[in-house]
Amino acid sequence: MSSLQEVARRAGVSKATASRALSGAAHVSPAARERVATAASELGYVVSSTASSLVTGRTKNVGVITPFINRWFFAEVLEGIEGALIRAGYDLTLFRLPSEPEQRSRLFHYFLVRKRVDAIVCLGVALTPAEVELIHTLRRPAVGIGGAIPGLPTMSIDDVEATRLATRHLIGLGHRRIVHVGGDLGEQMDFEVHARRLAGFRSAMEEAGLDCEGAFRATTFSVPGGYESALALLADPAIRPTAIVAGCDEIAIGVITAARELGILVPSELSVVGIDDHPYAPMFGLTTVRQVPGEQGEKAAEMVVRALADATDPLEPVASEIPIRLVVRRSTTAPPGVQSVR
């Protein structure tokens, strides 16, 4: 295996300059950095992450804290984070957040205090003031995704506006009997996503002068959850709505599947709107409110990498709102016998 000395000799620089160039340290000219990188590539030299860490004080590793790894939104964000970190030459360490307070505290203090990561991305996790203060004390750049965290830069969609937008679309088509099939309020995610999406639905209904009493069905954020809720809701013609606003696309896909099983035509007998623009949404012709989780992850990773590259330009603790838009497909239309009011 080639040594650092051989890389330096081929690049025509000192061993110290070669070390600084390969570790990403400052005070190396672009030309010298390029010669060193070319020499290392030609010789097959790979920098030891342990040795580099001793020189720079950096692990070249970003920690991601998340409560879920097997749900679509979280998996998409993680993919975006990973792609951006790989391009920047960083590794990713994934930490699944325990629900028990004692284990949560141990997780934070273990990987932060022992300096196992250079920066943190919090995905769907509402940090406590004490946890934010710990990050600030240890000078670790951090970004949150999914909701506002006082003291940290964050990005998220407006969950209230998402369901309000979806519900207004149905009302504009002439629907009056609309039900929201959303997340169980007793099993809230951080940032109260379920409650906020229900609030958006109710806001749009009340704005239009429509009664939304009893117009909510709680379920899990999943295809089976939507399917099971819709079977019960749609089986009785006496309570059957003409339209459903789903809390996410996976619920909406479950609703459409149940409707087909019951012989209810979508959209002529039942209109369905989701939230997310899941990759399966076009296949089901699903009208939905679009967000792009992968881009959120990519942006968060780029933010912490920039902060690590330039300590003089700290991240501003600003809550950024991710744009959303309605994507109309074939799962929505005017209810039977009603002219669209649009």
C-alpha positions as CSV (number, residue, x, y, z in Angstrom):
1,M,0.0,0.0,0.0
2,S,1.3,3.5,-0.9
3,S,2.4,5.9,1.9
4,L,1.7,9.6,2.4
5,Q,5.4,10.2,1.7
6,E,5.0,8.6,-1.8
7,V,2.0,10.8,-2.5
8,A,3.9,13.9,-1.4
9,R,6.9,13.0,-3.5
10,R,4.7,12.4,-6.6
11,A,2.8,15.7,-6.1
12,G,6.0,17.6,-5.5
13,V,5.0,18.9,-2.1
14,S,6.0,18.3,1.5
15,K,4.5,15.5,3.6
16,A,2.8,18.1,5.8
17,T,1.2,19.9,2.8
18,A,0.0,16.5,1.4
19,S,-1.5,15.7,4.8
20,R,-3.3,19.1,5.0
21,A,-4.6,18.8,1.4
22,L,-6.0,15.3,1.9
23,S,-7.6,16.2,5.2
24,G,-9.3,19.3,3.8
25,A,-7.4,21.7,6.0
26,A,-6.9,25.3,5.0
27,H,-3.7,27.0,3.8
28,V,-3.2,24.8,0.8
29,S,-3.3,26.3,-2.7
30,P,-5.9,24.9,-5.1
31,A,-3.2,23.8,-7.5
32,A,-1.3,21.9,-4.8
33,R,-4.5,20.4,-3.5
34,E,-5.3,19.1,-7.0
35,R,-1.8,17.7,-7.5
36,V,-2.1,15.8,-4.2
37,A,-5.5,14.5,-5.0
38,T,-4.3,13.3,-8.4
39,A,-1.2,11.6,-6.9
40,A,-3.3,9.9,-4.2
41,S,-5.7,8.6,-6.8
42,E,-2.9,7.3,-9.0
43,L,-1.2,5.6,-6.2
44,G,-4.4,4.2,-4.6
45,Y,-3.8,6.0,-1.4
46,V,-6.7,6.2,1.0
47,V,-6.6,8.6,4.0
48,S,-7.0,7.0,7.4
49,S,-10.1,8.5,9.0
50,T,-8.6,8.0,12.4
51,A,-5.3,9.7,11.5
52,S,-7.2,12.6,9.8
53,S,-9.4,13.0,12.9
54,L,-6.3,13.3,15.1
55,V,-5.0,16.1,12.9
56,T,-8.2,18.1,12.2
57,G,-10.3,17.3,15.2
58,R,-13.0,16.2,12.8
59,T,-14.6,12.8,12.3
60,K,-15.9,13.5,8.8
61,N,-19.1,12.0,10.1
62,V,-22.6,13.6,10.4
63,G,-25.2,12.1,12.8
64,V,-28.8,11.8,11.9
65,I,-31.4,11.4,14.7
66,T,-34.8,10.0,13.7
67,P,-37.7,8.2,15.3
68,F,-38.4,6.1,12.2
69,I,-36.3,4.5,9.4
70,N,-39.0,2.3,7.7
71,R,-41.6,5.0,6.9
72,W,-41.6,6.5,3.4
73,F,-41.1,10.2,4.3
74,F,-38.2,9.4,6.7
75,A,-36.5,7.0,4.2
76,E,-36.7,9.6,1.4
77,V,-35.2,12.3,3.6
78,L,-32.4,9.9,4.7
79,E,-31.6,9.1,1.1
80,G,-31.3,12.8,0.3
81,I,-29.0,13.4,3.3
82,E,-26.8,10.4,2.4
83,G,-26.4,11.5,-1.2
84,A,-25.3,15.0,-0.2
85,L,-22.9,13.8,2.4
86,I,-21.3,11.2,0.1
87,R,-20.7,14.0,-2.5
88,A,-19.1,16.1,0.3
89,G,-16.9,13.2,1.5
90,Y,-18.7,12.7,4.8
91,D,-20.0,9.5,6.4
92,L,-23.5,9.2,8.0
93,T,-24.2,7.6,11.3
94,L,-27.9,6.9,12.0
95,F,-29.3,7.1,15.5
96,R,-32.9,5.8,16.0
97,L,-34.3,7.9,18.8
98,P,-35.6,5.8,21.8
99,S,-38.9,6.7,23.3
100,E,-37.7,6.3,26.9
101,P,-36.4,9.6,28.3
102,E,-33.4,7.9,30.0
103,Q,-32.2,6.2,26.9
104,R,-32.8,9.4,24.9
105,S,-30.6,11.4,27.3
106,R,-27.9,8.7,27.1
107,L,-28.0,8.8,23.3
108,F,-27.5,12.5,23.2
109,H,-24.7,12.6,25.7
110,Y,-22.9,9.6,24.3
111,F,-22.5,10.6,20.7
112,L,-22.3,14.3,21.3
113,V,-20.0,14.6,24.3
114,R,-17.7,11.9,23.1
115,K,-17.4,13.8,19.8
116,R,-18.4,10.9,17.5
117,V,-20.0,13.3,15.0
118,D,-19.1,16.7,13.6
119,A,-22.7,17.8,13.0
120,I,-26.3,16.7,13.5
121,V,-29.5,16.5,11.4
122,C,-32.6,16.0,13.5
123,L,-35.3,14.4,11.3
124,G,-38.8,14.5,12.8
125,V,-37.4,15.2,16.3
126,A,-38.5,18.1,18.5
127,L,-35.4,18.8,20.6
128,T,-35.8,20.1,24.2
129,P,-34.2,23.4,25.2
130,A,-31.6,21.4,27.2
131,E,-30.7,19.4,24.1
132,V,-30.4,22.5,22.0
133,E,-28.2,24.1,24.6
134,L,-26.0,21.0,24.7
135,I,-25.5,21.3,20.9
136,H,-24.6,24.9,21.2
137,T,-22.2,24.3,24.1
138,L,-20.3,21.6,22.1
139,R,-20.3,23.8,19.0
140,R,-21.9,21.2,16.7
141,P,-23.8,22.6,13.7
142,A,-27.3,21.2,13.6
143,V,-30.4,21.4,11.4
144,G,-33.9,20.2,12.0
145,I,-36.4,18.8,9.5
146,G,-40.1,18.5,10.2
147,G,-40.9,21.5,12.4
148,A,-39.6,24.5,14.2
149,I,-37.0,24.1,17.0
150,P,-36.2,27.3,18.9
151,G,-32.5,28.0,18.6
152,L,-31.8,25.9,15.5
153,P,-32.3,26.3,11.8
154,T,-35.2,24.1,10.6
155,M,-37.3,23.4,7.6
156,S,-40.8,22.0,7.2
157,I,-44.0,22.2,5.3
158,D,-47.0,24.0,6.7
159,D,-49.1,20.9,7.7
160,V,-52.2,23.0,8.4
161,E,-52.0,24.6,5.0
162,A,-51.5,21.2,3.3
163,T,-54.8,19.8,4.4
164,R,-56.5,23.2,4.0
165,L,-55.3,23.2,0.3
166,A,-56.5,19.7,-0.3
167,T,-59.9,20.3,1.3
168,R,-60.5,23.6,-0.5
169,H,-59.9,21.7,-3.8
170,L,-62.7,19.3,-3.0
171,I,-65.0,22.1,-1.8
172,G,-64.3,24.0,-5.1
173,L,-65.4,20.9,-7.0
174,G,-68.8,21.0,-5.2
175,H,-68.2,18.4,-2.4
176,R,-70.0,19.0,0.9
177,R,-69.8,15.6,2.6
178,I,-66.1,15.4,3.2
179,V,-64.2,13.3,5.7
180,H,-60.6,13.5,6.9
181,V,-58.9,10.2,7.4
182,G,-55.8,11.1,9.3
183,G,-53.3,10.2,12.0
184,D,-54.4,9.1,15.5
185,L,-54.3,12.1,17.8
186,G,-53.4,9.7,20.7
187,E,-50.2,8.7,18.9
188,Q,-48.8,12.0,17.8
189,M,-45.5,12.4,16.1
190,D,-43.3,15.2,17.1
191,F,-44.5,18.7,16.0
192,E,-48.1,17.4,16.2
193,V,-48.4,16.6,12.5
194,H,-51.6,14.7,13.0
195,A,-53.3,17.5,14.9
196,R,-52.1,20.2,12.5
197,R,-53.4,18.4,9.5
198,L,-56.8,17.9,11.2
199,A,-56.8,21.6,12.0
200,G,-56.2,22.5,8.4
201,F,-59.1,20.3,7.3
202,R,-61.5,21.8,9.9
203,S,-60.3,25.4,9.0
204,A,-61.2,24.9,5.3
205,M,-64.6,23.3,6.2
206,E,-65.5,26.1,8.6
207,E,-64.4,28.7,6.1
208,A,-66.9,27.3,3.6
209,G,-69.6,27.1,6.2
210,L,-69.6,23.3,6.2
211,D,-70.3,21.1,9.2
212,C,-67.2,19.0,10.1
213,E,-68.6,17.4,13.3
214,G,-67.8,13.7,13.2
215,A,-66.0,14.1,9.9
216,F,-62.7,12.6,11.2
217,R,-61.4,9.0,11.2
218,A,-58.2,8.2,13.0
219,T,-55.8,5.6,11.6
220,T,-52.1,4.8,11.2
221,F,-50.0,6.6,8.5
222,S,-49.9,3.6,6.3
223,V,-51.7,1.9,3.3
224,P,-53.3,-0.8,5.6
225,G,-54.4,2.0,8.0
226,G,-56.2,3.8,5.1
227,Y,-57.6,0.6,3.8
228,E,-59.1,-0.6,7.1
229,S,-60.6,2.8,8.0
230,A,-62.1,3.2,4.5
231,L,-63.7,-0.3,4.6
232,A,-65.6,0.7,7.7
233,L,-66.4,4.3,6.5
234,L,-67.5,3.4,3.0
235,A,-69.5,0.2,3.6
236,D,-72.5,2.1,5.0
237,P,-74.2,4.3,2.4
238,A,-75.9,6.3,5.1
239,I,-72.6,7.8,6.3
240,R,-70.6,7.5,3.2
241,P,-68.9,10.8,2.2
242,T,-68.5,11.9,-1.4
243,A,-64.8,12.8,-0.8
244,I,-62.0,12.0,1.5
245,V,-58.9,14.1,2.5
246,A,-56.2,11.6,3.6
247,G,-53.5,12.6,6.0
248,C,-50.9,11.2,3.7
249,D,-50.7,9.5,0.3
250,E,-50.2,6.0,1.8
251,I,-53.6,6.4,3.6
252,A,-55.1,7.7,0.4
253,I,-53.9,4.6,-1.6
254,G,-55.4,2.4,1.1
255,V,-58.7,4.3,0.7
256,I,-58.7,3.9,-3.1
257,T,-58.0,0.2,-2.7
258,A,-60.9,-0.3,-0.2
259,A,-63.2,1.7,-2.5
260,R,-62.4,-0.6,-5.4
261,E,-63.0,-3.6,-3.3
262,L,-66.4,-2.3,-2.3
263,G,-67.3,-1.5,-5.9
264,I,-67.2,2.3,-5.4
265,L,-65.9,4.2,-8.4
266,V,-63.1,6.7,-7.9
267,P,-63.6,9.6,-8.7
268,S,-67.2,9.5,-10.0
269,E,-68.6,8.2,-6.7
270,L,-65.8,9.1,-4.3
271,S,-63.0,11.7,-4.7
272,V,-59.7,11.2,-2.8
273,V,-56.9,13.6,-2.1
274,G,-53.6,12.8,-0.4
275,I,-50.5,14.6,0.9
276,D,-46.9,14.0,-0.2
277,D,-46.8,13.0,-3.9
278,H,-45.5,9.6,-3.1
279,P,-43.9,7.7,-6.0
280,Y,-47.0,5.5,-6.2
281,A,-49.3,8.6,-6.5
282,P,-49.2,8.8,-10.3
283,M,-49.9,5.1,-10.7
284,F,-53.1,5.5,-8.6
285,G,-53.9,8.8,-10.4
286,L,-53.9,10.4,-7.0
287,T,-54.5,14.1,-6.6
288,T,-52.2,15.2,-3.8
289,V,-50.3,18.1,-2.1
290,R,-46.7,17.7,-3.2
291,Q,-43.6,18.0,-1.1
292,V,-40.2,16.6,-1.9
293,P,-38.6,14.9,1.2
294,G,-35.4,14.0,-0.5
295,E,-34.6,17.6,-1.4
296,Q,-35.2,18.6,2.3
297,G,-32.6,16.0,3.4
298,E,-30.2,17.2,0.7
299,K,-30.6,20.8,1.7
300,A,-30.1,20.0,5.4
301,A,-26.9,18.0,4.8
302,E,-25.5,20.8,2.6
303,M,-26.2,23.3,5.3
304,V,-24.2,21.5,8.0
305,V,-21.4,20.8,5.6
306,R,-21.1,24.5,4.7
307,A,-21.1,25.4,8.4
308,L,-18.3,22.9,9.0
309,A,-16.3,24.3,6.1
310,D,-16.6,27.9,7.3
311,A,-16.8,28.4,11.1
312,T,-17.0,32.1,10.6
313,D,-20.5,31.7,8.9
314,P,-22.7,30.1,11.6
315,L,-26.1,28.8,10.7
316,E,-28.9,31.2,11.5
317,P,-31.7,29.7,13.8
318,V,-34.4,30.4,11.2
319,A,-37.5,28.3,10.6
320,S,-37.9,27.9,6.8
321,E,-41.1,26.9,5.2
322,I,-40.9,24.4,2.3
323,P,-43.2,25.2,-0.6
324,I,-46.0,22.9,-1.3
325,R,-48.5,22.7,-4.3
326,L,-51.5,20.9,-5.3
327,V,-51.1,18.3,-8.1
328,V,-54.4,17.4,-9.6
329,R,-54.8,14.0,-11.2
330,R,-57.8,11.7,-11.9
331,S,-58.8,10.8,-8.3
332,T,-60.9,13.9,-7.9
333,T,-64.0,15.3,-9.7
334,A,-67.3,16.9,-8.9
335,P,-69.7,14.8,-6.9
336,P,-72.6,13.0,-8.7
337,G,-75.2,15.4,-10.0
338,V,-73.3,18.5,-8.9
339,Q,-71.7,21.2,-11.1
340,S,-68.2,22.2,-10.0
341,V,-68.2,25.7,-8.4
342,R,-64.8,26.5,-9.8
